[in-house]
Amino acid sequence: MTDTDFNSEGARRSTMPAQINRYSGFLPLLILIAAWLLWSGFQSIQLLQERAQLKQLHDNQEQTVQTAQKMRQQLDAIAAGTKRLAEAGNTHAQQVVEALAERGVQINP
């Protein structure tokens, strides 16, 4: 069977539809790319905001850490002074050093 037929007057006519609608893949691809770009942009903005928040939290904790280090140094200095007094024969300092040793605290001058 061919793609053409003859009508009653002998003229050729096509048995195929007059026009086949074919859709381009351009529009769906464009929508997909636009959605991906929007999603990537949104994620980038979110990550930058989270990074800024984490940096701010770190900066806020930095002062606390420095204060704790300073207090630790002062405590170590006091403990070392107490140990020197205990070694020099001060009975109260010896009691403090013994009490600390019972609790597992070692004083390193």
C-alpha positions, 0 to 999 in steps of 0.5 A: 500500500502506498502513501497516496490514493486516488479520489473519484476524479482520479486526482491524487490524495494523500492518506497520511495526515496533513500535518504531524505536530512535533514538539521541540525539546527546547522549552522543557530543557529551558525550564529544567535549566532555569529550575536548576539554576534557581535551585543552585542559586538558592543553595549557594545563598543558604550556604553563605548565610550559614557560613556567616552565622558560623563565623559569628558564633566562632567569633563570639566564643573566641573571647570566652575561650581566651578568658578560660585560658587566662583563668587556667593560667592563673589557677596553674600559677596559684597551684604551683605557688601552693606546692612551693609553699608545701615544699617549704614546710607550710602545713596548710599548703601541705594539706591543700596539696594532699587533698588535691592529690587524693582527688587525682589533681597533680600540680606541675610547677 
